[in-house]
Every structure is written in structure tokens, then in C-alpha cells.
Amino acid sequence: MPSSVKTIVIIFLLFTLYGCAELAKHAETIRPTVQITGTRLANINFDQADIIFDLAVDNKNPVAINLAGVDYDFKVANQSLISGVSTQAIELKANATSPVQLPVILKFNDLKKLPGEVWKKDTVAYDLNTTVNVMLPVIGNYAVPVSKTGELPVPRMPNIKLKDIKLKSLSFTNAEVIAQVEVINPNNFNLDINNLNYQLNINQEKWGQGNITQAGMIPRKGKGTINIPLQLDLMSMGSTMFSMLHSKATLEYQLTGNATVDTGIELLRNLSLPLDISGKAAVK
């Protein structure tokens, strides 16, 4: 190789090494910054909360870089409850701030794994620790830590049972009854129950189905009754059913369906309340 070419190669290598050294030395000045800009609930019910943490990644580099993933550790009562890695193929634009979403699913039943009686509380304090990993030119992977604290409401499933069956009228052909459903609310907020879709089976016979637009309000830490009116055609149901109603026997029931619950709390609106209960109730 001619000496002039060797000299050019050596100079090129020296400049390259010097550039890499300078870039590494000033890595702090080009490292992206990350902020958690918001927390919202994508969905919440009596079983779990689907939480979305909104992150803003500010890329100060003159070129686009790639997000390599987000490590997260979600703590409740200083105990690690949920951890993992969110791998998202996102290109972070040059000299711009890019939004990144971190989804975390909190199953309320997991709160029972924690020491003490955290799962009995109406709200829980959380501590989210995340590490945003980005790929920088030449330097490679860079980790940016960011954390967030806050509180989440913990709705608990109400206790629902068919208390009794009120017999309003009875003839050989028809019966008018009211099924009284008792709802015990363990929560520290009211339960406004709407759009109750139901099907009621008694002694494995279908007694009726329907929808109640406004079923009623159950006070916080209290109980209430929902009345389900039913018109029974005893001609099609048979004489056995007439005898049971006339003797006011204890009947086996199964109540299935769904209702919409509004708590009056912004984060807990339009909760879905599934119904699938069975037991025995007396005719009164």
C-alpha cells in the first residue's frame, strides 16, 4: 500500500476514534429525557384495572432513534406486585417528543398476596418504577429511569342473593310474583344499578327474563333491595308450580345476567356487574 494511502487511512481512523470518544464523553448531553405525563384507566371492573401510563420521550438527537423497550416494576405497599418488559417497536423522531404508552394490568385478587389487609382498603397507593431503554448512535443501549406514585380505587364485588319471593296474586292460570334481590355493598361509595338484564330460573324452570332500566341505588357500606316483577303462565308451567306457590314452599333459584353500575366517582363509571347466583328462597 502506498505511503500516502496509509497516511489517509491512519488519519481517518484517528478522526473516527476521536469522534467516538467525544460522542461517548458527551453522552449525557444527547441522552433522551422521559416524563410520565398522565395516568388513565382503559378499563376497570370488580376483577381488575387496566392502567395506561402515558410517557413522553424527548429525543434531543439530530437523528431518529429506536425504543428498545420499557422495564417496569409496579409496587403496592412497598411490595413488588407486577413487573415485566413492554417491548414496543417505536421510532423516536429526531429533535422531537414522542408519546409512549405503558399498559399495566392490576388484578385486585393479587392484593391478597400482600402482607396485612391491603386488599380490604378502598384505595391503594402505588409506586411505579420504569426504565426506558433507547438505542443511541455509536453508544448503543441507554437506560433512562423514571418513576410515578399515585392512588387507585379498589372496587369490591357486592354480595347478591335472592332474598325471597313475594306472591302478589295467584289463580289456577296465572301468578303475579316479585323476586326480591338483596344487594350488600361493601364499598365506600354508592352503587347506582342500571340496565339490569336478567334471567330467573326456579327449580330449573324458566320463570322470566327482562331488563330493568333503573334498578335502584345501594348506599355505601349498606344494603338495598331490587324488585323483579314476574308474570307467570301456570297453564304452561303445570299444576306442580301452582302447588308450590300455594303452599309457599322453599324454591331453588338461579339468577343470571348483567348490570351497569355507576359509583359517582370519575374513575369508576359504567362498571360491569355480572350476575350468576343460585340458592334457595322462600315464597312469602
C-alpha positions as CSV (number, residue, x, y, z in Angstrom):
1,M,0.0,0.0,0.0
2,P,1.5,3.4,-0.9
3,S,2.5,5.5,2.0
4,S,0.1,8.3,1.0
5,V,-2.9,5.9,1.2
6,K,-1.6,4.6,4.6
7,T,-1.4,8.1,5.9
8,I,-5.0,8.8,4.8
9,V,-6.3,5.6,6.4
10,I,-4.5,6.4,9.7
11,I,-5.9,10.0,9.7
12,F,-9.4,8.6,9.1
13,L,-9.1,6.1,11.9
14,L,-7.8,8.7,14.3
15,F,-10.7,11.0,13.5
16,T,-13.2,8.2,13.9
17,L,-11.7,7.2,17.2
18,Y,-11.7,10.8,18.4
19,G,-15.3,11.2,17.3
20,C,-16.4,8.1,19.2
21,A,-14.5,9.3,22.2
22,E,-16.1,12.7,22.1
23,L,-19.5,11.3,21.5
24,A,-19.2,9.0,24.5
25,K,-17.8,11.8,26.6
26,H,-20.9,14.0,25.8
27,A,-23.4,11.1,26.0
28,E,-25.2,12.9,28.8
29,T,-26.0,15.8,26.6
30,I,-27.6,13.7,23.9
31,R,-29.4,11.2,26.1
32,P,-33.2,11.5,25.8
33,T,-35.3,12.6,28.7
34,V,-38.5,10.8,29.8
35,Q,-41.5,12.1,31.7
36,I,-44.7,10.3,32.8
37,T,-47.3,12.8,31.7
38,G,-50.5,11.0,32.7
39,T,-52.3,8.0,34.2
40,R,-55.6,6.7,33.0
41,L,-57.8,3.7,33.2
42,A,-58.5,1.9,29.9
43,N,-60.9,-0.4,31.8
44,I,-61.9,-1.2,35.3
45,N,-64.3,-3.7,36.8
46,F,-64.6,-5.7,40.0
47,D,-61.8,-8.0,39.0
48,Q,-59.0,-5.8,37.6
49,A,-57.9,-2.4,36.5
50,D,-56.2,-1.9,33.1
51,I,-54.0,1.1,33.7
52,I,-52.3,3.1,31.0
53,F,-49.2,5.3,31.9
54,D,-48.5,7.9,29.2
55,L,-44.8,8.6,28.7
56,A,-43.2,11.4,26.7
57,V,-39.7,10.6,25.4
58,D,-37.8,13.7,24.3
59,N,-35.1,12.8,21.7
60,K,-32.5,15.6,21.5
61,N,-30.5,13.9,18.8
62,P,-30.5,15.2,15.2
63,V,-31.3,11.7,14.0
64,A,-34.2,9.3,14.8
65,I,-33.5,6.6,17.4
66,N,-35.3,3.4,18.3
67,L,-37.1,2.5,21.6
68,A,-35.6,-0.9,22.8
69,G,-38.3,-1.5,25.5
70,V,-39.6,-0.3,28.8
71,D,-38.9,-2.3,32.0
72,Y,-41.4,-1.7,34.8
73,D,-41.9,-2.6,38.4
74,F,-45.4,-1.8,39.9
75,K,-45.3,-1.8,43.7
76,V,-48.1,-1.6,46.3
77,A,-47.4,-1.2,50.0
78,N,-43.7,-1.2,49.1
79,Q,-44.1,-4.8,47.7
80,S,-43.4,-5.6,44.1
81,L,-46.7,-6.8,42.6
82,I,-46.3,-6.6,38.9
83,S,-43.1,-6.4,36.8
84,G,-42.2,-7.0,33.2
85,V,-40.9,-5.6,30.0
86,S,-43.0,-3.8,27.4
87,T,-41.4,-4.3,24.0
88,Q,-42.7,-1.7,21.5
89,A,-41.2,-1.1,18.1
90,I,-41.3,2.7,18.1
91,E,-39.1,5.1,16.2
92,L,-38.4,8.2,18.2
93,K,-38.3,11.2,15.9
94,A,-35.3,13.4,15.7
95,N,-35.4,16.6,17.8
96,A,-38.9,15.8,18.9
97,T,-41.0,14.4,21.7
98,S,-42.7,11.1,21.1
99,P,-45.6,9.5,23.1
100,V,-45.1,6.0,24.5
101,Q,-47.8,4.1,26.3
102,L,-47.1,1.6,29.1
103,P,-50.0,-0.7,29.9
104,V,-50.2,-2.4,33.3
105,I,-52.9,-4.8,34.4
106,L,-53.6,-4.9,38.1
107,K,-55.7,-7.9,39.3
108,F,-57.4,-7.0,42.5
109,N,-57.3,-10.6,43.8
110,D,-53.4,-10.3,43.8
111,L,-53.7,-7.7,46.6
112,K,-54.4,-10.6,48.9
113,K,-50.8,-11.8,48.4
114,L,-49.5,-8.7,50.2
115,P,-48.9,-8.6,54.0
116,G,-51.5,-7.0,56.2
117,E,-55.0,-6.2,55.0
118,V,-54.2,-4.0,51.9
119,W,-56.8,-5.8,49.9
120,K,-59.5,-4.6,52.3
121,K,-58.8,-0.9,51.7
122,D,-60.9,1.3,49.4
123,T,-57.8,2.7,47.7
124,V,-54.2,1.6,47.4
125,A,-51.1,3.6,47.0
126,Y,-48.8,2.5,44.2
127,D,-45.2,3.2,43.2
128,L,-44.2,2.7,39.5
129,N,-40.5,2.4,38.7
130,T,-39.7,2.2,35.0
131,T,-36.6,2.1,32.8
132,V,-36.9,3.3,29.2
133,N,-34.3,1.7,27.0
134,V,-33.3,3.5,23.8
135,M,-30.6,2.8,21.2
136,L,-28.3,5.7,20.7
137,P,-25.9,6.0,17.7
138,V,-22.5,4.5,18.4
139,I,-23.1,4.4,22.2
140,G,-25.8,1.7,21.9
141,N,-28.4,0.9,24.6
142,Y,-29.1,3.7,27.1
143,A,-31.4,3.3,30.1
144,V,-33.5,6.3,31.3
145,P,-35.2,5.7,34.7
146,V,-38.5,7.4,35.6
147,S,-41.0,6.8,38.4
148,K,-44.5,7.7,39.4
149,T,-46.6,7.4,42.6
150,G,-50.3,7.6,43.0
151,E,-53.5,6.0,44.2
152,L,-56.1,3.7,42.7
153,P,-59.7,2.9,43.8
154,V,-60.3,-0.8,44.6
155,P,-64.0,-1.7,43.9
156,R,-65.2,-4.9,45.6
157,M,-67.9,-7.2,44.3
158,P,-71.2,-6.7,46.2
159,N,-72.9,-9.7,47.8
160,I,-76.0,-10.5,45.9
161,K,-78.7,-13.1,46.7
162,L,-82.4,-13.7,46.1
163,K,-83.9,-12.9,49.5
164,D,-87.4,-14.1,49.0
165,I,-90.3,-14.3,46.5
166,K,-93.4,-12.2,47.2
167,L,-96.7,-13.7,45.9
168,K,-99.0,-10.9,44.9
169,S,-101.8,-12.9,43.3
170,L,-102.5,-16.5,42.4
171,S,-105.1,-18.2,40.3
172,F,-105.2,-21.6,38.5
173,T,-104.0,-20.0,35.3
174,N,-101.7,-17.1,36.3
175,A,-99.5,-15.9,39.1
176,E,-98.0,-12.5,39.8
177,V,-94.8,-12.5,41.9
178,I,-92.0,-10.2,42.8
179,A,-88.5,-11.6,43.2
180,Q,-86.7,-9.6,45.8
181,V,-82.9,-9.4,45.2
182,E,-80.8,-8.2,48.2
183,V,-77.6,-6.4,47.4
184,I,-75.0,-5.8,50.1
185,N,-72.5,-3.1,49.2
186,P,-69.0,-3.4,50.9
187,N,-67.6,-0.3,49.1
188,N,-67.2,3.2,50.5
189,F,-69.3,4.6,47.6
190,N,-72.8,4.2,46.4
191,L,-73.8,1.7,43.7
192,D,-76.3,3.1,41.3
193,I,-77.5,-0.1,39.4
194,N,-78.9,0.5,35.9
195,N,-79.7,-1.6,32.8
196,L,-80.2,-4.9,34.7
197,N,-80.6,-7.7,32.2
198,Y,-81.7,-10.9,34.0
199,Q,-83.0,-14.4,33.6
200,L,-84.5,-16.2,36.6
201,N,-84.9,-19.9,36.8
202,I,-86.8,-21.5,39.6
203,N,-86.5,-25.3,40.2
204,Q,-84.8,-25.5,36.9
205,E,-87.8,-23.9,35.2
206,K,-87.5,-20.6,33.4
207,W,-89.7,-18.1,35.2
208,G,-88.8,-15.0,33.3
209,Q,-86.3,-12.7,31.7
210,G,-86.1,-9.0,31.0
211,N,-84.5,-5.6,31.6
212,I,-84.9,-3.1,34.3
213,T,-83.6,0.4,33.2
214,Q,-83.2,1.8,36.8
215,A,-82.9,-1.0,39.3
216,G,-82.0,1.2,42.3
217,M,-79.2,2.7,44.4
218,I,-77.4,0.8,47.1
219,P,-75.8,3.1,49.7
220,R,-72.1,2.8,50.6
221,K,-71.4,0.2,53.3
222,G,-75.1,-0.6,53.2
223,K,-77.6,-2.8,51.6
224,G,-80.8,-2.5,49.4
225,T,-83.4,-4.5,47.6
226,I,-84.1,-4.7,43.9
227,N,-87.6,-5.9,43.0
228,I,-88.0,-8.0,39.8
229,P,-91.7,-8.3,38.8
230,L,-92.8,-11.6,37.1
231,Q,-96.0,-12.7,35.4
232,L,-96.2,-16.5,35.3
233,D,-98.4,-18.6,33.0
234,L,-99.3,-21.5,35.2
235,M,-101.1,-23.2,32.3
236,S,-97.8,-23.8,30.6
237,M,-95.8,-24.4,33.8
238,G,-98.1,-27.1,35.2
239,S,-100.0,-27.8,38.3
240,T,-96.8,-28.6,40.3
241,M,-95.8,-25.0,40.2
242,F,-99.3,-23.9,41.3
243,S,-99.0,-26.3,44.3
244,M,-95.5,-24.9,45.3
245,L,-96.7,-21.3,45.2
246,H,-99.9,-22.1,47.0
247,S,-98.1,-23.9,49.8
248,K,-95.4,-21.2,49.9
249,A,-92.6,-23.7,49.7
250,T,-88.8,-23.0,49.6
251,L,-87.6,-22.9,46.0
252,E,-84.3,-23.3,44.3
253,Y,-83.3,-20.4,42.1
254,Q,-80.6,-19.3,39.6
255,L,-80.3,-15.7,38.7
256,T,-78.1,-14.8,35.7
257,G,-77.5,-11.6,33.8
258,N,-75.6,-8.4,33.9
259,A,-76.0,-4.8,35.2
260,T,-74.2,-1.5,34.7
261,V,-73.1,0.2,37.9
262,D,-72.3,3.9,38.4
263,T,-70.4,4.9,41.5
264,G,-70.4,8.7,41.1
265,I,-66.5,8.5,41.0
266,E,-64.9,9.6,37.8
267,L,-62.6,6.6,37.5
268,L,-65.4,4.2,38.4
269,R,-68.2,4.9,36.0
270,N,-70.1,2.2,34.0
271,L,-68.7,-0.7,35.8
272,S,-70.0,-4.1,34.6
273,L,-71.6,-6.2,37.3
274,P,-72.1,-9.8,36.2
275,L,-74.8,-11.9,37.8
276,D,-74.7,-15.7,38.3
277,I,-76.1,-16.6,41.7
278,S,-78.0,-19.6,42.9
279,G,-79.5,-20.8,46.2
280,K,-82.8,-21.2,48.0
281,A,-85.6,-18.7,48.6
282,A,-88.9,-18.9,50.4
283,V,-92.2,-17.9,48.9
284,K,-94.0,-15.4,51.2
